[in-house]
Amino acid sequence: MQETLGLIAELVPGGGGIFDVEFDHRIVFSKFAEGDRFPEADELIKLLREHMA
């Protein structure tokens, strides 16, 4: 993330299989909402770019 977008990622421990990606206090990706799947790296970069615009 840092090399591609200039962002520093922070991992916040949670529980119950939750995996959410937030940018500027907004959920960019939610594993729960997406059918229990993790994002591909290029998908995540695209989503973050859209929220940065």
ROMAR-465511 format. One record per residue: residue number from 1; x, y, z of N, C-alpha, C, O in turn. Coordinates in steps of 0.001 Angstrom, whole numbers, always signed. Last residue first. Example, Ala and Ser with C-alpha at 12.3 -4.5 7.8 and 13.67 -1.06 7.14 Angstrom:
// ROMAR-465511
(2 (+12850 -2250 +7080) (+13670 -1060 +7140) (+12900 +30 +7870) (+13409 +1138 +8039)) (1 (+13190 -5690 +7800) (+12300 -4500 +7800) (+13200 -3300 +7800) (+14236 -3319 +8465)) 
// end
This chain:
// ROMAR-465511
(53 (-10118 +9745 -4484) (-10413 +10757 -5503) (-11384 +11808 -5010) (-11729 +12726 -5754)) (52 (-10019 +7776 -2624) (-9071 +8865 -2471) (-9389 +10023 -3417) (-8973 +11156 -3173)) (51 (-11792 +5869 -3460) (-12141 +6633 -2265) (-11203 +7817 -2016) (-11548 +8747 -1287)) (50 (-10409 +4847 -5668) (-11727 +5452 -5855) (-12122 +6316 -4655) (-12722 +7377 -4825)) (49 (-8167 +3742 -4366) (-8002 +4871 -5303) (-9319 +5598 -5518) (-9351 +6828 -5547)) (48 (-9426 +1620 -3019) (-8812 +2721 -2262) (-8609 +3945 -3147) (-8857 +5070 -2711)) (47 (-10220 +12 -5172) (-11207 +552 -4251) (-10660 +1740 -3464) (-11351 +2740 -3270)) (46 (-7664 -626 -6288) (-8677 +90 -7077) (-9715 +740 -6168) (-10060 +1904 -6369)) (45 (-6543 -2054 -4149) (-5897 -828 -4624) (-6888 +12 -5421) (-6947 +1230 -5250)) (44 (-8297 -4241 -4086) (-8203 -3345 -2941) (-7570 -2012 -3330) (-8021 -957 -2883)) (43 (-7726 -5425 -6539) (-9090 -4973 -6242) (-9069 -3950 -5103) (-9747 -2924 -5164)) (42 (-5079 -6174 -6214) (-5399 -5154 -7212) (-6813 -4602 -7027) (-7067 -3435 -7329)) (41 (-5389 -8120 -4120) (-4581 -6905 -3926) (-4952 -5818 -4929) (-5122 -4661 -4545)) (40 (-8726 -9260 -3476) (-7450 -9407 -4182) (-6703 -8080 -4038) (-7325 -7033 -3854)) (39 (-10333 -9601 -272) (-10102 -8897 -1536) (-8771 -9289 -2157) (-7813 -9609 -1454)) (38 (-11914 -12628 +905) (-10911 -11571 +1058) (-10705 -10882 -289) (-10880 -11506 -1335)) (37 (-15334 -13426 +1639) (-14116 -13560 +826) (-13185 -12384 +1114) (-13618 -11302 +1511)) (36 (-17996 -13440 +2568) (-16940 -14157 +3292) (-15699 -14417 +2442) (-15093 -15486 +2514)) (35 (-19587 -11708 +1005) (-19772 -13159 +942) (-18626 -13959 +1521) (-18311 -15040 +1024)) (34 (-19160 -9022 +1454) (-18755 -9582 +155) (-18837 -11110 +110) (-18211 -11733 -747)) (33 (-19775 -8445 +4069) (-20684 -7958 +3026) (-20396 -8574 +1665) (-21283 -8643 +814)) (32 (-17502 -9621 +5317) (-18860 -10083 +5613) (-19832 -9692 +4500) (-20621 -10519 +4043)) (31 (-15388 -8072 +4394) (-15426 -9495 +4077) (-16835 -10053 +4289) (-17296 -10878 +3501)) (30 (-15641 -4960 +3028) (-16060 -5758 +4177) (-16165 -7217 +3748) (-16935 -7555 +2849)) (29 (-14022 -2004 +2044) (-14257 -3421 +1775) (-14637 -4103 +3078) (-14025 -3852 +4116)) (28 (-14302 +541 +3004) (-13994 +380 +1581) (-14284 -1064 +1154) (-14737 -1308 +35)) (27 (-15913 +2434 +5341) (-15597 +1061 +4955) (-15468 +985 +3438) (-16393 +1318 +2696)) (26 (-14350 +5382 +6549) (-15402 +4777 +5724) (-14973 +3376 +5327) (-13805 +3149 +5011)) (25 (-12248 +6745 +7727) (-13374 +6339 +8578) (-14568 +5802 +7794) (-15682 +5769 +8316)) (24 (-10345 +6792 +5671) (-10965 +8036 +6119) (-12279 +7745 +6861) (-13288 +8417 +6644)) (23 (-11012 +3527 +4962) (-10217 +4676 +4532) (-10986 +5922 +4931) (-12151 +6083 +4566)) (22 (-10883 +110 +5974) (-11439 +1454 +6074) (-10461 +2476 +5523) (-9244 +2309 +5608)) (21 (-11799 -3137 +5597) (-10788 -2175 +5193) (-11465 -815 +5198) (-12476 -602 +4528)) (20 (-12449 -5875 +7733) (-12919 -4651 +7096) (-11723 -3782 +6741) (-10753 -3705 +7495)) (19 (-13150 -8825 +8744) (-12053 -8238 +7976) (-12635 -7069 +7199) (-13237 -7249 +6141)) (18 (-14038 -11026 +11322) (-14263 -9731 +10683) (-12995 -9281 +9968) (-11900 -9351 +10526)) (17 (-13947 -13347 +12780) (-13709 -13426 +11343) (-13936 -12128 +10595) (-14017 -12124 +9367)) (16 (-14211 -12812 +15510) (-15356 -13313 +14773) (-15182 -13355 +13269) (-16174 -13396 +12541)) (15 (-12321 -9786 +16088) (-12737 -11152 +16366) (-13875 -11562 +15459) (-14430 -10742 +14728)) (14 (-9312 -7901 +15675) (-10746 -8008 +15936) (-11080 -9442 +16244) (-10208 -10224 +16622)) (13 (-6583 -5626 +15480) (-7110 -6948 +15802) (-8606 -6885 +16114) (-9090 -5938 +16734)) (12 (-5782 -3695 +12854) (-6467 -3584 +14138) (-7080 -4948 +14442) (-7994 -5385 +13743)) (11 (-3107 -2599 +11043) (-3897 -3781 +11345) (-4467 -3628 +12751) (-3725 -3454 +13718)) (10 (-2720 -38 +8781) (-2701 -372 +10201) (-3621 -1565 +10412) (-4782 -1540 +10004)) (9 (-708 +1155 +6094) (-1806 +328 +6593) (-1615 +50 +8076) (-490 -79 +8559)) (8 (-47 +4152 +4622) (+467 +3218 +5612) (-724 +2485 +6204) (-1638 +3104 +6749)) (7 (+168 +5069 +1190) (-605 +4916 +2425) (+82 +3926 +3345) (+717 +2975 +2890)) (6 (+1050 +5295 -1387) (+1591 +6230 -407) (+842 +6192 +916) (+870 +7157 +1679)) (5 (+290 +3396 -3205) (-629 +4511 -2956) (-87 +5571 -2000) (-699 +6625 -1827)) (4 (+2559 +1689 -3540) (+1613 +1925 -4624) (+798 +3192 -4436) (+625 +3974 -5371)) (3 (+3992 +1675 -1108) (+4684 +1894 -2379) (+3721 +2320 -3482) (+4034 +3212 -4271)) (2 (+1921 +1213 +778) (+2751 +2406 +869) (+3445 +2702 -455) (+3487 +3855 -884)) (1 (+810 -1186 +0) (+0 +0 +0) (+861 +1261 +0) (+565 +2239 -687)) 
// end
